[in-house]
């Protein structure tokens, strides 16, 4: 759960860990904007994080931008094909 | 895998089933636009479907709009709390 200049990387932890990271990061830095980044299975968690934060905690948070993409990961050991993985970025902005 | 007026509902099948549905639907109806709808864990699959279709099959397909939201599902048997589930809609458009 890294946090750098308004970015929260969403991984395998439960959504609430990242919701907390977003809330902490936004109140600590008084930031107006935060971006959630996720790939693969964590994409669903990133959407949950955005929705939970918006609906339950920071009501004036709006979805500013959603982008999807593809990243190439090196092949697993014993395989020789690169793996393609989907990525997602959700930018949330305070009004 | 329902298809209605340019909508493909993404569920638990492998991404390629839905990629095929998108390609079939777009070429049959000569439609310029198609929307992928998914909720919960299928959100990741929907992103995969959009990326695979765009990168490998219909190169002039652009992401027109991405929206996320929350839906309330009735409680499971024996439970009494409604479940909240994240939803996603990806609209793809031919140039």
Backbone of each chain as ProteinMPNN parsed JSONL, in Angstrom:
{"seq_chain_A": "XXXXXXXXXXXXXXXXXXXXXXXXXXXXXXXXXXXXXXXXXXXXXXXXXXXXXXXXXXXXXXXXXXXXXXXXXXXXXXXXXXXXXXXXXXXXXXX", "coords_chain_A": {"N_chain_A": [[0.847, -1.204, 0.0], [1.451, 1.532, -1.156], [1.964, 5.049, -0.96], [2.161, 7.855, -2.822], [2.495, 11.152, -3.665], [-0.403, 11.566, -3.923], [-1.197, 9.098, -4.981], [-2.639, 5.914, -4.742], [-1.815, 2.626, -4.575], [-3.613, -0.142, -5.397], [-3.943, -3.359, -4.163], [-3.929, -6.711, -3.03], [-5.119, -6.618, -0.536], [-7.984, -6.276, 1.748], [-10.69, -4.157, 0.632], [-11.251, -2.082, 2.476], [-8.796, -1.387, 3.686], [-7.561, 0.158, 1.774], [-9.403, 2.163, 1.413], [-9.12, 3.479, 3.822], [-6.476, 4.337, 3.462], [-6.846, 6.177, 1.414], [-8.504, 8.09, 2.656], [-6.848, 8.924, 4.789], [-4.621, 9.903, 3.387], [-5.789, 11.995, 1.946], [-6.684, 13.713, 3.95], [-4.395, 14.275, 5.38], [-2.625, 15.588, 3.603], [-4.205, 17.518, 2.703], [-5.048, 17.299, 0.155], [-6.634, 17.713, -3.03], [-7.161, 15.804, -4.753], [-6.941, 12.404, -5.76], [-5.407, 9.402, -6.953], [-6.315, 6.14, -7.781], [-4.605, 3.177, -8.421], [-4.573, 0.11, -10.146], [-4.137, -3.369, -11.054], [-5.044, -6.291, -12.986], [-6.801, -8.722, -11.062], [-7.184, -6.96, -8.954], [-8.495, -4.777, -9.895], [-11.273, -4.812, -9.56], [-11.37, -4.436, -6.788], [-10.346, -1.836, -6.645], [-12.438, -0.355, -7.796], [-14.41, -0.875, -5.877], [-13.193, 0.436, -3.685], [-13.222, 3.131, -4.538], [-16.012, 3.537, -4.701], [-16.936, 2.958, -2.072], [-15.533, 4.878, -0.57], [-16.55, 7.264, -1.619], [-19.359, 6.973, -1.214], [-19.691, 6.459, 1.511], [-17.849, 7.875, 3.095], [-16.379, 10.32, 2.155], [-18.307, 12.528, 1.036], [-18.34, 14.591, -0.835], [-16.687, 13.844, -2.825], [-15.816, 13.349, -6.143], [-15.904, 11.35, -9.151], [-13.33, 11.839, -11.266], [-11.887, 10.967, -13.449], [-11.544, 8.018, -15.382], [-9.421, 5.522, -16.427], [-8.436, 2.857, -18.571], [-6.109, 0.225, -19.369], [-3.396, -1.723, -20.826], [-0.819, -3.809, -19.624], [2.413, -5.215, -20.099], [3.666, -8.062, -18.667], [6.666, -9.715, -17.526], [7.378, -13.13, -18.565], [6.277, -15.963, -16.563], [8.376, -18.101, -14.544], [9.674, -20.794, -16.37], [7.849, -20.494, -18.329], [7.423, -19.096, -21.627], [6.069, -16.987, -22.676], [5.167, -13.578, -22.708], [3.029, -12.072, -20.295], [-0.108, -10.511, -20.576], [-1.652, -7.924, -18.85], [-4.543, -6.346, -17.57], [-5.002, -2.899, -16.719], [-6.01, -0.266, -14.453], [-6.938, 3.088, -13.762], [-8.271, 5.251, -11.435], [-9.277, 8.463, -10.928], [-10.021, 10.517, -8.255], [-11.745, 13.397, -7.149], [-12.026, 16.222, -5.06], [-14.715, 18.412, -4.692]], "CA_chain_A": [[0.0, 0.0, 0.0], [2.324, 2.704, -1.257], [1.28, 6.311, -1.215], [3.084, 8.874, -3.315], [1.855, 12.273, -4.338], [-1.791, 11.342, -4.289], [-1.472, 7.83, -5.661], [-2.778, 4.737, -3.886], [-1.762, 1.392, -5.345], [-4.542, -1.121, -4.841], [-3.472, -4.737, -4.36], [-4.755, -7.844, -2.599], [-5.748, -6.464, 0.785], [-9.408, -5.935, 1.674], [-10.95, -2.798, 0.15], [-11.24, -1.083, 3.541], [-7.432, -0.905, 3.926], [-7.253, 1.203, 0.803], [-10.308, 3.271, 1.726], [-8.434, 4.177, 4.91], [-5.307, 5.002, 2.874], [-7.336, 7.343, 0.661], [-8.974, 9.086, 3.621], [-5.663, 9.433, 5.486], [-3.812, 10.679, 2.452], [-6.48, 13.231, 1.568], [-6.796, 14.653, 5.065], [-3.048, 14.67, 5.788], [-1.997, 16.534, 2.678], [-5.215, 18.461, 2.242], [-5.066, 17.167, -1.297], [-7.95, 17.81, -3.67], [-7.22, 14.796, -5.802], [-6.172, 11.187, -5.49], [-5.564, 8.417, -8.018], [-6.197, 4.721, -7.438], [-4.051, 2.391, -9.527], [-4.702, -1.321, -9.9], [-4.116, -4.201, -12.247], [-5.569, -7.65, -12.818], [-7.94, -8.938, -10.154], [-7.336, -5.838, -8.017], [-9.323, -3.743, -10.527], [-12.565, -4.837, -8.863], [-11.159, -3.82, -5.475], [-10.188, -0.39, -6.842], [-13.785, 0.199, -7.988], [-15.027, -0.913, -4.545], [-12.572, 1.489, -2.865], [-13.765, 4.417, -4.999], [-17.432, 3.614, -4.363], [-17.103, 3.011, -0.611], [-15.042, 6.177, -0.1], [-17.499, 8.265, -2.082], [-20.715, 6.825, -0.672], [-19.778, 6.376, 2.957], [-16.929, 8.696, 3.878], [-16.144, 11.679, 1.667], [-19.479, 12.653, 0.155], [-18.151, 15.545, -1.934], [-15.671, 13.302, -3.727], [-16.396, 12.974, -7.439], [-15.019, 10.628, -10.058], [-12.868, 12.818, -12.234], [-11.382, 10.324, -14.657], [-11.27, 6.589, -15.295], [-8.691, 5.068, -17.607], [-8.001, 1.467, -18.547], [-5.001, -0.027, -20.278], [-2.802, -3.055, -20.775], [0.604, -3.826, -19.322], [3.043, -6.492, -20.41], [4.512, -8.549, -17.579], [7.597, -10.765, -17.976], [6.812, -14.47, -18.421], [6.578, -16.696, -15.33], [9.466, -19.059, -14.702], [9.285, -22.012, -17.058], [7.024, -20.163, -19.483], [8.175, -18.131, -22.41], [5.24, -15.94, -23.259], [4.866, -12.445, -21.833], [1.616, -12.052, -19.915], [-0.741, -9.208, -20.671], [-2.55, -7.719, -17.721], [-5.295, -5.098, -17.67], [-4.748, -1.939, -15.65], [-7.046, 0.741, -14.317], [-6.661, 4.246, -12.911], [-9.452, 6.044, -11.118], [-8.922, 9.71, -10.243], [-11.111, 11.084, -7.462], [-11.476, 14.81, -6.935], [-12.934, 16.918, -4.161], [-15.34, 19.593, -5.326]], "C_chain_A": [[0.878, 1.249, 0.0], [1.492, 3.961, -1.478], [2.302, 7.352, -1.626], [2.286, 9.932, -4.035], [0.452, 11.937, -4.837], [-2.077, 10.098, -5.096], [-1.606, 6.714, -4.633], [-2.79, 3.507, -4.786], [-2.637, 0.338, -4.681], [-4.065, -2.528, -5.19], [-4.449, -5.746, -3.796], [-5.401, -7.705, -1.232], [-7.244, -6.175, 0.64], [-9.592, -4.455, 1.31], [-10.806, -1.746, 1.256], [-9.84, -0.57, 3.872], [-7.112, 0.27, 3.019], [-8.161, 2.409, 0.981], [-9.658, 4.138, 2.801], [-7.228, 4.957, 4.375], [-5.723, 6.263, 2.131], [-7.737, 8.458, 1.624], [-7.789, 9.749, 4.334], [-4.872, 10.371, 4.584], [-4.483, 12.006, 2.105], [-6.544, 14.221, 2.728], [-5.42, 15.14, 5.514], [-2.508, 15.785, 4.899], [-2.966, 17.624, 2.243], [-5.333, 18.454, 0.722], [-6.498, 17.242, -1.822], [-8.206, 16.602, -4.571], [-6.422, 13.562, -5.415], [-6.435, 10.181, -6.607], [-5.361, 7.002, -7.476], [-5.645, 3.988, -8.641], [-4.138, 0.918, -9.179], [-4.482, -2.087, -11.185], [-4.638, -5.595, -11.928], [-6.771, -7.687, -11.893], [-8.199, -7.765, -9.216], [-8.189, -4.713, -8.592], [-10.689, -3.66, -9.84], [-12.456, -4.155, -7.495], [-11.044, -2.301, -5.612], [-11.547, 0.288, -7.034], [-14.534, 0.217, -6.65], [-14.503, 0.228, -3.673], [-13.15, 2.855, -3.234], [-15.214, 4.581, -4.538], [-17.662, 3.737, -2.856], [-16.668, 4.383, -0.085], [-16.045, 7.278, -0.408], [-18.844, 8.177, -1.357], [-20.765, 6.908, 0.842], [-18.937, 7.396, 3.7], [-16.74, 10.135, 3.398], [-17.185, 11.975, 0.59], [-19.268, 13.63, -1.006], [-17.032, 15.111, -2.893], [-16.35, 12.858, -5.024], [-15.387, 12.176, -8.253], [-14.632, 11.566, -11.185], [-12.502, 12.15, -13.555], [-11.206, 8.835, -14.393], [-10.557, 6.177, -16.567], [-8.358, 3.594, -17.467], [-6.899, 1.265, -19.572], [-4.496, -1.448, -20.136], [-1.316, -2.936, -20.48], [1.155, -5.199, -19.657], [3.918, -6.895, -19.238], [5.459, -9.613, -18.12], [6.99, -12.141, -17.744], [7.145, -15.075, -17.057], [7.712, -17.666, -15.601], [8.953, -20.315, -15.395], [8.349, -21.743, -18.229], [7.826, -19.219, -20.368], [7.322, -17.081, -23.117], [5.03, -14.819, -22.255], [3.38, -12.501, -21.501], [1.084, -10.635, -20.051], [-1.694, -9.068, -19.485], [-3.244, -6.363, -17.878], [-4.986, -4.203, -16.474], [-5.882, -0.921, -15.592], [-6.571, 1.867, -13.417], [-7.95, 5.019, -12.693], [-8.99, 7.293, -10.377], [-10.15, 10.289, -9.566], [-10.749, 12.52, -7.113], [-12.508, 15.398, -5.982], [-13.449, 18.158, -4.863], [-14.748, 20.889, -4.778]], "O_chain_A": [[1.026, 1.927, 1.017], [0.439, 3.919, -2.115], [3.204, 7.687, -0.857], [1.489, 9.625, -4.921], [0.17, 12.017, -6.033], [-3.074, 10.033, -5.814], [-0.764, 6.589, -3.744], [-3.657, 3.361, -5.647], [-2.413, -0.025, -3.527], [-3.817, -2.846, -6.353], [-5.652, -5.662, -4.043], [-6.154, -8.583, -0.811], [-7.717, -5.866, -0.454], [-8.755, -3.614, 1.64], [-10.301, -0.65, 1.01], [-9.701, 0.575, 4.301], [-6.483, 1.244, 3.432], [-7.752, 3.543, 0.733], [-9.646, 5.365, 2.705], [-6.987, 6.094, 4.78], [-5.047, 7.29, 2.204], [-7.364, 9.616, 1.441], [-7.735, 10.972, 4.466], [-4.508, 11.481, 4.974], [-3.809, 13.029, 1.984], [-6.468, 15.431, 2.516], [-5.279, 16.273, 5.973], [-2.0, 16.795, 5.387], [-2.597, 18.539, 1.507], [-5.67, 19.46, 0.098], [-7.447, 16.876, -1.129], [-9.31, 16.405, -5.078], [-5.353, 13.667, -4.813], [-7.541, 10.11, -7.142], [-4.371, 6.711, -6.805], [-6.145, 4.147, -9.754], [-3.82, 0.517, -8.059], [-4.62, -1.536, -12.277], [-4.672, -6.021, -10.774], [-7.639, -6.814, -11.93], [-9.319, -7.594, -8.735], [-8.57, -3.794, -7.868], [-11.193, -2.569, -9.573], [-13.338, -3.394, -7.099], [-11.582, -1.562, -4.789], [-11.785, 1.372, -6.502], [-15.207, 1.195, -6.323], [-15.28, 0.907, -3.001], [-13.521, 3.638, -2.36], [-15.595, 5.641, -4.042], [-18.492, 4.533, -2.417], [-17.354, 4.978, 0.747], [-16.348, 8.116, 0.442], [-19.396, 9.195, -0.938], [-21.755, 7.371, 1.407], [-19.27, 7.755, 4.829], [-16.929, 11.072, 4.175], [-16.976, 11.712, -0.594], [-19.929, 13.52, -2.038], [-16.508, 15.915, -3.664], [-17.32, 12.099, -5.01], [-14.176, 12.306, -8.071], [-15.475, 12.026, -11.954], [-12.765, 12.683, -14.633], [-10.772, 8.437, -13.312], [-11.037, 6.453, -17.667], [-8.034, 3.127, -16.375], [-6.771, 2.035, -20.524], [-5.08, -2.267, -19.426], [-0.636, -2.064, -21.021], [0.469, -6.213, -19.522], [4.82, -6.15, -18.853], [5.116, -10.335, -19.057], [6.179, -12.314, -16.835], [8.17, -14.743, -16.462], [7.979, -18.015, -16.751], [7.899, -20.836, -15.032], [8.078, -22.637, -19.031], [8.797, -18.613, -19.916], [7.781, -16.385, -24.023], [4.746, -15.074, -21.084], [2.569, -12.925, -22.324], [1.758, -9.673, -19.681], [-2.445, -9.989, -19.165], [-2.624, -5.372, -18.264], [-4.743, -4.683, -15.367], [-6.62, -0.74, -16.56], [-5.881, 1.629, -12.425], [-8.633, 5.394, -13.645], [-8.377, 7.193, -9.314], [-11.178, 10.523, -10.2], [-9.593, 12.825, -6.818], [-13.702, 15.114, -6.081], [-12.702, 18.86, -5.545], [-15.15, 21.976, -5.193]]}, "seq_chain_B": "XXXXXXXXXXXXXXXXXXXXXXXXXXXXXXXXXXXXXXXXXXXXXXXXXXXXXXXXXXXXXXXXXXXXXXXXXXXXXXXXXXXXXXXXXXXXXXX", "coords_chain_B": {"N_chain_B": [[-24.8, -14.451, -21.296], [-26.158, -12.047, -22.538], [-27.427, -10.127, -25.253], [-28.439, -7.019, -26.117], [-29.58, -4.417, -28.0], [-26.862, -3.353, -28.463], [-25.662, -3.924, -25.985], [-23.541, -5.774, -23.9], [-23.613, -8.112, -21.436], [-21.34, -8.827, -19.0], [-20.195, -11.691, -17.414], [-19.371, -14.625, -15.632], [-17.995, -16.186, -17.45], [-15.067, -17.077, -19.482], [-13.01, -14.33, -20.614], [-12.717, -14.321, -23.437], [-15.133, -15.333, -24.508], [-16.863, -13.197, -24.29], [-15.539, -11.279, -25.76], [-15.868, -12.328, -28.29], [-18.649, -12.103, -28.434], [-18.891, -9.321, -28.519], [-17.566, -8.719, -30.943], [-19.155, -10.165, -32.787], [-21.676, -8.991, -32.394], [-21.117, -6.348, -33.145], [-20.436, -6.598, -35.841], [-22.646, -7.811, -36.969], [-24.827, -6.054, -36.614], [-23.802, -3.84, -37.629], [-23.201, -1.855, -35.887], [-22.055, 1.149, -34.298], [-21.301, 1.367, -31.79], [-20.874, -0.046, -28.565], [-21.826, -1.344, -25.366], [-20.322, -2.557, -22.463], [-21.408, -4.278, -19.639], [-20.952, -4.899, -16.209], [-20.718, -6.473, -12.962], [-19.379, -6.636, -9.604], [-16.958, -9.211, -9.197], [-16.776, -9.616, -11.931], [-16.056, -7.274, -13.092], [-13.309, -6.956, -13.563], [-13.024, -8.787, -15.656], [-14.563, -7.488, -17.606], [-12.973, -5.261, -18.182], [-10.751, -6.59, -19.232], [-12.004, -7.694, -21.53], [-12.627, -5.369, -23.001], [-10.037, -4.395, -23.477], [-8.75, -6.535, -24.839], [-10.393, -6.776, -27.128], [-10.017, -4.273, -28.345], [-7.187, -4.164, -28.677], [-6.488, -6.456, -30.1], [-8.42, -7.177, -32.0], [-10.48, -5.264, -33.068], [-9.186, -2.633, -34.213], [-9.799, 0.044, -34.563], [-11.447, 0.742, -32.534], [-12.509, 2.747, -29.92], [-12.278, 3.779, -26.465], [-15.094, 5.128, -25.2], [-16.521, 5.923, -22.981], [-16.407, 5.476, -19.475], [-18.041, 4.259, -16.695], [-18.631, 4.012, -13.195], [-20.41, 2.47, -10.461], [-22.77, 1.758, -7.773], [-24.716, -1.006, -6.737], [-27.591, -2.209, -5.033], [-28.065, -5.318, -3.696], [-30.503, -7.845, -2.903], [-30.564, -9.344, 0.418], [-28.69, -12.358, 1.17], [-30.057, -15.672, 1.634], [-30.937, -16.25, 4.972], [-29.421, -14.21, 5.857], [-29.639, -10.765, 6.887], [-28.888, -8.353, 5.847], [-28.742, -6.032, 3.222], [-26.737, -6.443, 0.313], [-24.048, -4.582, -0.989], [-22.933, -3.948, -4.211], [-20.329, -3.315, -6.526], [-20.542, -1.715, -9.717], [-19.911, -1.576, -13.278], [-19.65, 0.183, -16.341], [-18.598, 0.066, -19.613], [-18.266, 1.9, -22.467], [-17.726, 1.329, -25.827], [-16.57, 2.643, -28.88], [-16.717, 2.891, -32.402], [-14.541, 4.547, -34.571]], "CA_chain_B": [[-24.267, -13.532, -22.294], [-27.272, -11.445, -23.257], [-27.076, -8.993, -26.112], [-29.601, -6.218, -26.447], [-29.261, -3.078, -28.481], [-25.503, -2.923, -28.199], [-25.18, -4.143, -24.618], [-23.069, -7.118, -23.584], [-23.474, -8.31, -19.999], [-20.169, -9.653, -18.724], [-20.37, -12.487, -16.198], [-18.278, -15.475, -15.149], [-17.294, -16.951, -18.478], [-13.759, -16.502, -19.836], [-13.088, -13.07, -21.358], [-12.83, -14.507, -24.882], [-16.541, -15.505, -24.891], [-17.481, -11.874, -24.422], [-14.871, -10.628, -26.889], [-16.565, -12.869, -29.453], [-19.988, -11.497, -28.435], [-18.736, -7.933, -28.959], [-17.234, -8.727, -32.372], [-20.345, -10.633, -33.51], [-22.712, -7.975, -32.289], [-20.762, -5.15, -33.904], [-20.422, -6.826, -37.285], [-24.003, -8.169, -37.394], [-25.736, -4.911, -36.653], [-23.087, -2.684, -38.14], [-23.288, -0.833, -34.848], [-20.851, 1.954, -34.095], [-21.124, 1.536, -30.353], [-21.32, -1.167, -27.735], [-21.567, -1.118, -23.943], [-20.098, -3.72, -21.613], [-21.883, -4.063, -18.277], [-20.488, -5.94, -15.298], [-20.662, -6.095, -11.559], [-18.559, -7.486, -8.731], [-15.717, -9.784, -9.736], [-16.767, -9.597, -13.397], [-15.541, -5.983, -13.544], [-11.977, -7.214, -14.123], [-13.231, -9.432, -16.959], [-15.051, -6.476, -18.544], [-11.8, -4.483, -18.61], [-10.009, -7.487, -20.132], [-12.739, -7.793, -22.793], [-12.429, -4.11, -23.723], [-8.636, -4.29, -23.905], [-8.457, -7.565, -25.85], [-11.1, -6.425, -28.365], [-9.352, -3.101, -28.901], [-5.789, -4.364, -29.059], [-6.234, -7.583, -30.99], [-9.409, -7.453, -33.037], [-11.04, -4.106, -33.764], [-8.168, -1.638, -33.863], [-10.297, 1.424, -34.551], [-12.407, 0.869, -31.442], [-11.989, 3.621, -28.857], [-13.073, 3.824, -25.244], [-15.854, 6.363, -25.26], [-16.999, 6.327, -21.663], [-16.361, 4.453, -18.425], [-18.766, 4.709, -15.512], [-18.744, 3.03, -12.121], [-21.521, 2.756, -9.574], [-23.053, 0.762, -6.743], [-26.067, -1.551, -6.774], [-27.95, -2.907, -3.817], [-28.667, -6.621, -3.956], [-31.235, -8.368, -1.736], [-29.716, -10.157, 1.284], [-28.69, -13.812, 0.951], [-30.923, -16.393, 2.562], [-30.364, -16.405, 6.305], [-28.805, -12.944, 6.261], [-30.653, -9.731, 6.752], [-28.37, -7.091, 5.35], [-28.594, -5.928, 1.779], [-25.329, -6.41, -0.092], [-23.726, -3.569, -1.977], [-21.987, -4.482, -5.187], [-19.873, -2.304, -7.476], [-20.884, -1.979, -11.112], [-19.109, -0.825, -14.23], [-20.087, 0.2, -17.743], [-17.581, 0.577, -20.547], [-18.804, 2.087, -23.814], [-16.713, 1.324, -26.876], [-17.118, 3.3, -30.071], [-15.904, 2.848, -33.615], [-14.263, 5.897, -35.098]], "C_chain_B": [[-25.415, -12.956, -23.125], [-26.773, -10.303, -24.142], [-28.347, -8.257, -26.495], [-29.135, -4.844, -26.86], [-27.875, -2.607, -28.047], [-25.039, -3.026, -26.766], [-24.711, -5.582, -24.47], [-22.884, -7.193, -22.07], [-22.33, -9.277, -19.732], [-20.354, -10.366, -17.389], [-19.152, -13.338, -15.915], [-17.552, -16.284, -16.207], [-15.919, -16.343, -18.755], [-13.941, -15.27, -20.728], [-13.342, -13.274, -22.848], [-14.266, -14.739, -25.357], [-17.192, -14.158, -25.147], [-16.837, -11.065, -25.538], [-15.587, -11.037, -28.173], [-17.961, -12.248, -29.573], [-19.925, -10.055, -28.945], [-18.501, -7.886, -30.466], [-18.459, -9.115, -33.202], [-21.409, -9.547, -33.547], [-22.391, -6.744, -33.141], [-20.806, -5.393, -35.399], [-21.822, -7.165, -37.801], [-24.863, -6.928, -37.584], [-25.091, -3.688, -37.285], [-23.122, -1.518, -37.161], [-21.96, -0.1, -34.709], [-20.442, 1.937, -32.626], [-21.584, 0.291, -29.606], [-20.956, -0.901, -26.274], [-21.406, -2.446, -23.215], [-20.596, -3.391, -20.219], [-21.444, -5.22, -17.402], [-20.658, -5.488, -13.868], [-19.82, -7.086, -10.771], [-17.294, -7.946, -9.416], [-15.619, -9.715, -11.255], [-16.234, -8.286, -13.96], [-14.168, -6.149, -14.195], [-12.1, -7.837, -15.507], [-13.677, -8.412, -17.996], [-13.89, -5.616, -19.071], [-10.941, -5.315, -19.565], [-10.673, -7.555, -21.51], [-12.517, -6.535, -23.637], [-11.012, -4.039, -24.293], [-8.286, -5.295, -25.002], [-9.123, -7.204, -27.183], [-10.381, -5.29, -29.093], [-7.959, -3.412, -29.455], [-5.602, -5.441, -30.119], [-7.198, -7.696, -32.156], [-9.95, -6.239, -33.785], [-10.202, -2.88, -33.395], [-8.7, -0.208, -33.818], [-11.381, 1.633, -33.488], [-11.782, 1.709, -30.325], [-12.875, 3.509, -27.623], [-13.769, 5.174, -25.181], [-16.19, 6.86, -23.854], [-16.822, 5.165, -20.696], [-17.096, 5.006, -17.215], [-18.758, 3.611, -14.456], [-19.884, 3.426, -11.192], [-21.7, 1.649, -8.547], [-24.494, 0.295, -6.889], [-26.341, -2.277, -5.47], [-28.608, -4.224, -4.187], [-29.429, -7.073, -2.711], [-30.324, -9.259, -0.899], [-29.766, -11.626, 0.9], [-29.618, -14.462, 1.96], [-30.23, -16.543, 3.913], [-29.629, -15.157, 6.789], [-29.877, -11.868, 6.221], [-30.127, -8.359, 6.339], [-28.287, -7.104, 3.835], [-27.101, -5.889, 1.464], [-25.13, -5.318, -1.127], [-22.707, -4.162, -2.939], [-21.614, -3.375, -6.178], [-20.249, -2.709, -8.898], [-19.993, -1.148, -12.03], [-19.719, -0.906, -15.618], [-18.984, 0.801, -18.595], [-18.231, 0.704, -21.92], [-17.666, 2.2, -24.816], [-17.33, 1.866, -28.155], [-16.156, 3.162, -31.236], [-15.742, 4.252, -34.137], [-15.063, 6.172, -36.366]], "O_chain_B": [[-25.609, -13.339, -24.278], [-25.813, -9.611, -23.804], [-29.232, -8.829, -27.131], [-28.38, -4.189, -26.141], [-27.733, -1.598, -27.357], [-24.127, -2.307, -26.356], [-25.414, -6.509, -24.874], [-22.102, -6.438, -21.492], [-22.357, -10.419, -20.192], [-20.633, -9.738, -16.367], [-18.024, -12.845, -15.951], [-16.596, -16.994, -15.896], [-15.632, -15.228, -18.318], [-14.899, -15.18, -21.496], [-14.084, -12.509, -23.464], [-14.598, -14.386, -26.489], [-17.967, -13.993, -26.09], [-17.503, -10.259, -26.189], [-15.874, -10.203, -29.031], [-18.404, -11.909, -30.671], [-20.79, -9.618, -29.705], [-19.146, -7.119, -31.18], [-18.762, -8.469, -34.204], [-21.964, -9.231, -34.599], [-23.276, -6.17, -33.776], [-21.173, -4.496, -36.158], [-22.153, -6.845, -38.943], [-25.542, -6.78, -38.599], [-25.724, -2.646, -37.457], [-23.078, -0.353, -37.554], [-20.892, -0.655, -34.967], [-19.374, 2.429, -32.262], [-22.571, -0.343, -29.981], [-19.917, -0.31, -25.979], [-22.242, -3.342, -23.335], [-20.251, -2.346, -19.667], [-21.548, -6.382, -17.796], [-20.733, -4.294, -13.58], [-19.581, -8.213, -11.205], [-16.637, -7.181, -10.123], [-14.522, -9.751, -11.811], [-15.986, -8.182, -15.161], [-13.893, -5.563, -15.242], [-11.37, -7.465, -16.426], [-13.227, -8.457, -19.141], [-13.837, -5.289, -20.257], [-10.464, -4.81, -20.58], [-9.995, -7.482, -22.535], [-12.251, -6.623, -24.835], [-10.817, -3.667, -25.45], [-7.612, -4.954, -25.974], [-8.501, -7.309, -28.24], [-10.167, -5.349, -30.304], [-7.601, -2.983, -30.552], [-4.685, -5.366, -30.937], [-6.844, -8.25, -33.196], [-9.883, -6.193, -35.013], [-10.471, -2.192, -32.411], [-8.142, 0.65, -33.134], [-12.139, 2.601, -33.551], [-10.681, 1.425, -29.853], [-14.06, 3.19, -27.718], [-13.126, 6.222, -25.119], [-16.147, 8.059, -23.576], [-17.058, 4.01, -21.05], [-16.799, 6.111, -16.76], [-18.865, 2.428, -14.777], [-20.275, 4.592, -11.147], [-20.892, 0.724, -8.46], [-25.391, 1.102, -7.136], [-25.447, -2.88, -4.877], [-29.602, -4.242, -4.914], [-29.05, -6.728, -1.591], [-29.403, -9.873, -1.439], [-30.77, -12.093, 0.363], [-29.927, -13.888, 3.004], [-29.061, -16.924, 3.975], [-29.262, -15.049, 7.959], [-30.914, -12.047, 5.582], [-30.816, -7.346, 6.461], [-27.817, -8.073, 3.238], [-26.304, -5.371, 2.246], [-25.946, -5.15, -2.033], [-21.74, -4.799, -2.523], [-22.467, -2.6, -6.612], [-20.271, -3.892, -9.236], [-19.401, -0.153, -11.613], [-20.243, -1.947, -16.016], [-18.5, 1.902, -18.33], [-18.699, -0.29, -22.476], [-16.772, 3.037, -24.684], [-18.484, 1.573, -28.47], [-14.943, 3.297, -31.081], [-16.684, 5.045, -34.146], [-14.953, 7.254, -36.942]]}, "name": "protein", "num_of_chains": 2, "seq": "XXXXXXXXXXXXXXXXXXXXXXXXXXXXXXXXXXXXXXXXXXXXXXXXXXXXXXXXXXXXXXXXXXXXXXXXXXXXXXXXXXXXXXXXXXXXXXXXXXXXXXXXXXXXXXXXXXXXXXXXXXXXXXXXXXXXXXXXXXXXXXXXXXXXXXXXXXXXXXXXXXXXXXXXXXXXXXXXXXXXXXXXXXXXXX"}
